[in-house]
Amino acid sequence: MTVDHESVPRPGRPAAGGRRLATELLDRPARPALAAAAQLGRHRRGLRSRAALPAGLLTVDLLAVAAGSAACAADPAHPFADAVAVLPLLLPLNLAAGLYRTRMSPSALDELPALAGRAAVALAFAVTLAACLPEAWPAAGPATGARLLALLASLVLLAAVGRTLIYGLHRRIRRRRPVPVLLLGAGPLGQRIAAALRERAEYGMRPVGFLDADPLRLPADSPVPVLGGREVLERAITRYGVRRLLVTAESCEGGDTAATLREAAALGCQVWLLPALREHGALEPGIRRSADHLWGYPCLPLPRPAMRRPGWLAKRSLDVLAAGTGLLLIAPVLAGCALLVRLDTGKGVLFRQQRTGLDGRVFTVLKFRTLRPANEHESATHWNISQDHRMSRLGRLLRRSSLDELPQLWNVLRGDMTLVGPRPERPYFVMRFSQADPEYADRHRVPVGLTGLAQVNGLRGDTSIEDRARFDNRYIESWSLWQDVKILLRTAALMLRPDGS
């Protein structure tokens, strides 16, 4: 897919009628096949460009440790003995400190204290390990003070010089190949940020437009146009190949901001928040230290969505292992429940129902039958709860103990669901709840789960939908494998002392 570059504002040249041209470009129909191919190509190039700087910094650190180890080796026959002992701890420490992260304004001098501190810790660990296990590193040599200081100075100096060269090359590439960016909020702060990006080529970003529901906030002669509100986000990202979204503090006053950020992140954009200076001063010290800056304006990178984090693959692996093992171990329990349900309600032990899952896709969920609806319409649209007078004592027992949910392990194994995530709901209620609460639809950014943060906090059955959506979105945005483990443990505890649903 090609873009009419004459309609894209360029640095140093105002685009007359830019607002009209931008709107026409967004509304112009694109051939689906070409659009999909271009989007895939941009995604791959974006992944390569985002990985280039971290890979370069990692290579610099590896070479610095190897060269420093060789220069200060106690035994010339084993020049890399120190490197073998230092690297296993140094690289994870640097990674945890964010020293391989892409920054708006990278500086080797700013990183020098962090590099020196972590190199000292890794070196102390290596010396201690070599003293405790001399047979493991016999060539490490004596840990004299002079040699250790020389080794530490070599590591830090070489890493700092290497990073200076890498950052200089990175800035040159940025100037030659700026990436298109969108700005959320066309107020005074957004206009100043756009002007800074147009004037400072070293940031490597070319503003192509503002997202703002009120285009009148922008002067008529602005070289960067207002493309529209949240409704044009996906079209703008696809049309311009946008990989970054800059969010100004002024735009956070609107109610749609959180949903816009989630949608942009789901579409593969890096999202940066630019708070006002007075708001930046009120942030916690740890957050302030991790902040970057864009021409003096503080910038905070927002975390990637859960499904784009490397740990999500481990989550899926855990699902398959736990669901498969669980189905084998609890097979007698499943058989006993099936027999009791068959005696209680007759044929049709399993209850099948349409539920909404990841990205709004509909799948069939499995449960043990606890109540036989009068017809399909009631099954799809009636809000059944445990107090329904038609439910037998067995049905209430299965509901209270959550044993009726056990067949959903098969849904987990198939990939329809995950062990921990937002609980799935019927399409009819998803439509109703999404209209009543804009946060509700955001739950479907991740696969639905057998249990979730809302459920272990007592939000089951006939409870507040707004509270459930808030807990589910908090789970998604703060996701970690340890949080999944905690929720599973709390779920097991609740099953041992059920309190109803």
C-alpha positions in Angstrom: 0.0 0.0 0.0 1.4 3.4 -0.9 0.7 6.7 0.8 0.2 10.0 -0.8 3.2 11.7 0.8 2.2 15.2 -0.4 -0.7 15.0 2.0 1.6 14.1 5.0 3.0 17.3 6.7 6.7 17.6 6.4 9.1 19.5 8.7 9.6 23.1 7.7 6.7 23.2 5.2 3.1 23.9 6.4 0.5 21.8 4.7 -2.2 24.1 3.4 -5.6 22.6 4.1 -3.9 19.9 6.1 -7.0 19.0 8.0 -9.0 18.4 4.8 -6.2 16.4 3.1 -5.7 14.2 6.2 -9.4 13.4 6.4 -9.6 12.6 2.7 -6.6 10.3 3.0 -8.0 8.4 5.9 -11.4 8.1 4.2 -9.9 6.9 0.9 -10.7 3.1 0.5 -7.7 0.8 0.4 -7.6 -2.6 -1.3 -7.7 -5.2 1.6 -4.9 -7.4 0.3 -2.5 -4.6 -0.3 -3.3 -3.0 3.1 -2.8 -6.3 4.9 0.5 -6.9 3.1 1.8 -3.4 3.9 0.7 -3.7 7.6 2.5 -7.0 7.9 5.7 -5.5 6.3 5.6 -2.5 8.7 5.1 -4.8 11.7 8.1 -6.9 10.7 10.3 -3.8 10.1 9.0 -2.3 13.4 10.1 -5.4 15.3 13.5 -5.4 13.6 14.1 -1.7 14.4 12.9 -2.0 18.0 15.3 -5.0 18.5 18.3 -3.3 16.8 19.3 -1.0 19.7 18.9 -3.5 22.5 20.8 -6.1 20.5 23.6 -3.5 19.9 23.8 -2.6 23.6 23.9 -6.3 24.6 26.7 -6.9 22.1 28.7 -3.9 23.5 28.4 -5.3 27.0 29.5 -8.8 25.9 32.6 -7.3 24.1 33.4 -5.0 27.0 33.5 -7.9 29.5 35.5 -10.1 27.1 38.0 -7.4 26.3 38.3 -6.4 30.0 38.8 -10.0 31.1 41.5 -10.5 28.5 43.3 -7.3 29.4 43.4 -8.1 33.1 43.6 -11.9 33.0 45.7 -13.6 35.7 46.6 -16.4 33.3 47.3 -15.5 29.7 46.4 -19.0 28.7 42.8 -18.4 29.9 42.0 -14.9 28.9 38.2 -15.2 29.4 38.0 -16.9 32.8 36.7 -13.7 34.5 34.2 -13.1 31.7 32.7 -16.6 32.3 32.1 -15.8 35.9 30.9 -12.2 35.5 28.5 -12.4 32.6 25.8 -14.8 34.1 24.9 -12.1 36.7 25.9 -8.9 34.9 23.6 -9.2 32.0 20.4 -10.0 34.0 21.3 -7.1 36.4 21.6 -4.7 33.4 18.4 -6.0 31.9 16.5 -5.5 35.2 17.8 -1.9 35.4 16.5 -1.1 31.9 19.9 -0.6 30.4 18.8 -2.4 27.2 15.6 -0.4 26.8 15.0 2.0 23.9 15.0 5.6 25.2 13.9 8.9 23.9 17.1 10.6 24.9 19.8 7.9 25.4 23.0 9.0 27.1 26.0 6.8 28.1 27.0 9.3 30.9 23.5 9.0 32.4 23.9 5.2 32.5 27.5 5.3 33.8 26.5 5.0 37.6 24.2 2.1 36.9 26.8 0.3 34.8 29.5 0.8 37.4 27.3 -0.4 40.3 26.1 -3.5 38.6 29.5 -4.4 37.3 30.8 -4.1 40.9 28.1 -6.4 42.2 28.7 -9.0 39.4 32.4 -8.9 40.0 32.0 -9.4 43.7 29.8 -12.3 43.1 32.3 -13.8 40.7 35.2 -13.4 43.2 33.1 -15.0 46.0 32.1 -17.9 43.7 35.7 -18.5 42.6 36.8 -18.5 46.3 34.1 -21.0 47.3 34.6 -23.2 44.2 38.2 -22.9 43.1 38.0 -26.1 41.1 35.2 -24.5 38.9 37.4 -21.5 37.9 41.0 -22.6 38.5 42.2 -20.0 35.9 40.5 -17.0 37.5 43.7 -16.3 39.4 44.3 -14.4 42.7 41.6 -11.8 43.6 44.1 -9.0 44.4 42.7 -5.5 45.0 44.7 -4.0 42.1 43.6 -6.6 39.6 39.9 -6.3 40.6 40.0 -2.5 40.4 41.7 -2.7 37.0 39.1 -5.2 35.8 36.2 -3.1 37.1 37.6 0.0 35.5 38.1 -1.8 32.2 34.6 -3.2 32.1 32.9 0.2 32.9 35.1 2.2 30.5 34.7 -0.1 27.6 31.0 -0.4 28.1 30.6 3.4 28.3 32.7 4.0 25.2 30.8 1.3 23.3 27.4 2.7 24.3 28.5 6.2 23.3 29.3 4.9 19.8 26.1 2.9 19.6 24.0 5.9 20.6 25.7 8.2 18.1 25.0 5.7 15.3 21.4 5.4 16.6 20.8 9.1 16.4 22.2 9.2 12.8 19.8 6.5 11.8 16.9 8.3 13.5 17.7 11.5 11.5 17.8 9.6 8.2 14.7 7.5 8.8 12.2 9.1 11.2 9.2 7.1 12.2 5.6 8.4 11.9 3.9 9.2 15.3 0.5 10.2 16.4 -0.2 12.7 19.3 -3.2 12.2 21.5 -4.4 15.7 22.4 -4.2 18.8 20.3 -4.0 21.3 23.2 -1.1 23.7 23.9 1.2 20.9 25.3 0.5 18.7 22.3 1.3 21.5 19.9 4.6 22.2 21.7 5.6 18.6 21.5 4.8 18.4 17.8 6.9 21.5 17.2 9.8 20.0 19.1 9.6 16.8 17.1 9.6 18.8 13.8 12.6 20.9 14.8 14.7 18.2 16.5 15.4 15.5 14.0 17.6 13.5 16.5 14.4 12.1 18.1 13.6 10.4 14.8 9.9 11.0 14.9 7.7 12.7 12.4 4.3 13.8 13.7 1.6 12.9 11.1 -1.5 14.1 13.1 -3.4 14.7 16.3 -6.1 12.5 17.7 -8.6 14.9 19.2 -12.4 15.0 19.3 -12.3 18.8 19.1 -10.4 20.0 16.0 -11.1 23.6 16.8 -8.4 23.5 19.6 -5.8 23.6 16.8 -4.9 26.7 14.8 -6.1 26.7 11.2 -2.5 27.1 9.9 -1.0 24.2 12.0 1.3 22.0 9.9 0.2 18.9 11.8 -3.5 18.2 11.3 -6.2 16.8 13.5 -7.2 13.4 12.0 -10.2 12.9 14.3 -11.0 11.2 17.6 -10.6 7.6 18.8 -12.7 6.3 15.9 -9.9 7.0 13.4 -7.1 5.4 15.4 -6.9 2.1 13.6 -7.2 3.7 10.2 -4.5 6.2 11.0 -2.1 3.5 12.3 -2.7 1.4 9.2 -2.5 4.3 6.7 0.6 6.0 8.0 2.4 3.0 9.5 2.4 4.6 12.9 4.5 2.8 15.6 4.3 5.3 18.4 1.6 7.2 20.2 2.5 10.2 22.4 -0.1 11.0 25.0 -0.2 14.5 26.5 -1.5 15.2 30.0 -4.2 17.4 28.6 -5.8 14.4 26.7 -6.1 12.4 29.9 -9.1 14.5 31.0 -11.4 12.7 28.5 -13.2 9.5 29.5 -12.0 7.7 26.3 -8.3 8.0 27.0 -7.8 4.6 28.7 -9.7 2.8 26.0 -7.6 4.6 23.3 -4.3 3.6 25.0 -5.4 0.0 25.2 -6.5 0.0 21.5 -3.2 1.6 20.4 -1.1 -0.9 22.4 -3.1 -3.8 21.0 -2.4 -2.5 17.5 1.3 -2.7 18.2 2.1 0.9 19.1 4.6 2.0 21.7 2.7 4.3 24.0 4.5 7.2 25.8 2.8 9.4 28.4 4.0 13.0 28.7 2.8 14.5 32.0 2.9 18.2 32.8 6.0 19.2 34.7 4.1 19.9 37.9 2.5 16.4 37.7 5.8 14.8 37.0 7.2 16.3 40.3 4.3 14.6 42.2 5.2 11.1 40.9 6.9 8.6 43.1 10.7 8.8 43.1 11.1 5.4 41.5 8.8 6.3 38.6 10.6 9.7 38.2 14.0 8.0 38.0 12.7 5.6 35.2 11.3 8.5 33.2 12.9 9.7 30.0 12.6 13.1 28.4 11.8 14.6 25.0 13.4 18.0 24.7 12.9 18.6 28.4 9.4 17.2 28.6 9.2 14.1 30.9 8.2 10.9 29.1 6.9 7.7 30.7 6.8 4.5 28.6 3.6 2.5 29.3 4.1 -1.3 29.7 3.3 -3.5 26.8 -0.1 -5.4 26.8 -0.1 -8.8 28.5 -0.3 -10.8 25.3 2.8 -9.1 23.9 5.0 -10.0 26.9 7.4 -13.0 26.6 5.9 -14.6 29.7 2.5 -15.1 28.0 4.0 -18.1 26.1 4.8 -19.6 29.5 1.3 -18.9 30.6 -0.1 -20.9 27.7 2.4 -23.7 28.4 1.2 -23.8 32.0 -2.4 -23.9 30.8 -1.8 -27.0 28.6 0.2 -28.8 31.2 -2.2 -28.1 34.1 -5.4 -28.7 32.1 -4.2 -32.0 30.7 -2.8 -33.2 34.0 -6.0 -32.0 35.8 -8.3 -33.8 33.5 -6.4 -37.1 34.1 -6.3 -36.7 37.8 -9.9 -35.7 38.4 -11.4 -38.1 35.9 -13.1 -40.0 38.8 -14.6 -36.8 40.1 -15.8 -35.9 36.6 -17.4 -39.3 36.3 -19.1 -39.1 39.7 -20.5 -35.6 38.9 -21.7 -36.8 35.5 -23.5 -39.7 37.1 -25.2 -37.6 39.8 -26.3 -35.0 37.2 -27.7 -37.8 35.0 -29.8 -39.1 37.9 -30.9 -35.6 38.9 -31.8 -34.0 35.6 -32.0 -36.8 33.1 -30.3 -36.8 29.7 -27.8 -34.1 28.7 -25.2 -34.1 31.4 -23.1 -31.4 29.8 -24.5 -27.9 29.3 -23.3 -26.1 26.2 -23.6 -22.4 25.8 -22.2 -19.7 23.5 -19.7 -17.3 25.3 -17.6 -14.4 24.1 -13.8 -14.9 24.3 -10.6 -13.3 23.0 -11.2 -10.3 20.6 -15.0 -10.9 20.8 -14.8 -14.4 19.2 -17.7 -16.7 20.2 -17.0 -20.2 21.4 -18.9 -23.0 23.1 -18.3 -23.4 26.8 -18.9 -26.7 28.7 -20.4 -27.0 32.2 -22.2 -29.7 34.2 -25.9 -29.0 33.9 -27.3 -27.5 37.1 -30.5 -26.0 35.7 -32.5 -26.9 32.6 -33.7 -23.7 30.8 -37.2 -23.6 29.4 -35.8 -22.8 25.9 -32.8 -21.5 23.9 -33.9 -17.9 24.3 -34.0 -18.2 28.1 -30.6 -19.8 28.0 -29.1 -17.0 26.0 -30.7 -14.0 27.7 -31.9 -15.0 31.2 -29.6 -14.0 34.1 -29.7 -17.2 36.1 -28.4 -17.1 39.6 -28.1 -19.7 42.4 -31.5 -18.7 44.0 -33.5 -19.9 41.0 -36.3 -22.0 42.4 -36.0 -24.6 39.7 -32.5 -25.6 40.8 -32.2 -28.8 42.7 -30.1 -29.3 45.8 -27.5 -31.0 43.7 -27.4 -28.1 41.3 -26.9 -25.6 44.2 -24.1 -27.8 45.6 -22.3 -27.9 42.2 -22.6 -24.1 41.9 -21.4 -23.3 45.4 -18.4 -25.7 45.1 -17.7 -24.6 41.4 -17.6 -28.3 40.5 -20.0 -27.4 37.6 -17.1 -25.5 36.0 -14.6 -28.5 35.8 -15.5 -29.5 32.2 -14.1 -26.1 31.2 -10.6 -27.7 31.6 -11.3 -29.1 28.1 -11.9 -25.5 26.8 -8.6 -24.5 28.4 -6.8 -27.5 26.7 -8.4 -26.5 23.3 -7.3 -22.9 23.7 -10.8 -21.4 24.0 -9.9 -20.3 27.5 -7.0 -20.0 29.9 -6.8 -21.0 33.6 -6.8 -17.4 34.9 -8.5 -14.5 33.1 -11.7 -12.6 32.9 -14.7 -14.9 33.1 -16.6 -15.4 29.8 -20.1 -14.1 29.3 -22.9 -14.7 26.8 -22.9 -12.5 23.7 -26.2 -10.9 24.6 -24.9 -9.7 28.0 -21.6 -8.7 26.5 -23.4 -6.3 24.2 -25.5 -4.9 27.1 -22.7 -4.5 29.6 -20.4 -2.9 26.9 -23.0 -0.3 26.3 -23.4 0.4 30.0 -19.7 0.4 30.9 -17.1 1.3 28.3 -14.4 -0.6 30.3 -16.3 -3.9 30.0 -15.3 -4.5 26.3 -11.6 -4.1 27.2 -11.7 -7.4 29.1 -11.6 -9.2 25.8 -8.0 -8.1 25.1 -6.9 -11.5 26.6 -8.4 -15.0 26.6 -11.2 -15.6 29.1 -10.4 -17.7 32.1 -11.7 -20.5 34.3 -11.2 -18.2 37.3 -10.0 -14.6 37.7 -9.1 -11.7 40.0 -12.7 -10.6 40.2 -13.9 -14.0 41.2 -11.4 -14.5 44.1 -12.5 -11.1 45.4 -16.1 -12.3 45.7 -17.4 -10.9 42.4 -19.4 -13.9 41.2 -23.0 -14.4 40.3 -25.3 -11.4 40.8 -22.7 -8.8 41.6 -21.6 -5.4 40.2 -20.6 -5.6 36.5 -18.6 -2.4 36.9 -16.6 -3.8 39.7 -15.9 -7.0 37.7 -14.7 -5.0 34.7 -12.4 -2.9 36.9 -10.8 -5.9 38.6 -10.5 -7.8 35.2 -8.7 -4.8 33.6 -6.5 -4.4 36.6 -5.5 -8.1 36.2 -4.7 -7.6 32.5 -2.6 -4.5 33.1 -0.6 -5.9 36.1 -0.4 -9.4 34.8 2.4 -11.7 35.8 2.9 -15.5 36.2 3.1 -15.1 40.0 -0.2 -13.3 40.0 -1.8 -16.3 38.2 -0.4 -18.6 40.8 -1.8 -16.5 43.6 -5.2 -16.5 42.0 -5.2 -20.3 41.5 -4.2 -20.8 45.1 -7.0 -18.5 46.3 -9.5 -20.3 44.0 -8.5 -23.6 45.5 -9.1 -22.2 49.0 -12.5 -20.9 48.1 -13.5 -24.3 46.7 -12.6 -25.8 50.0 -14.9 -23.4 51.9 -17.5 -22.3 49.3 -19.7 -19.4 50.1 -22.2 -19.4 47.3 -22.4 -17.7 43.9 
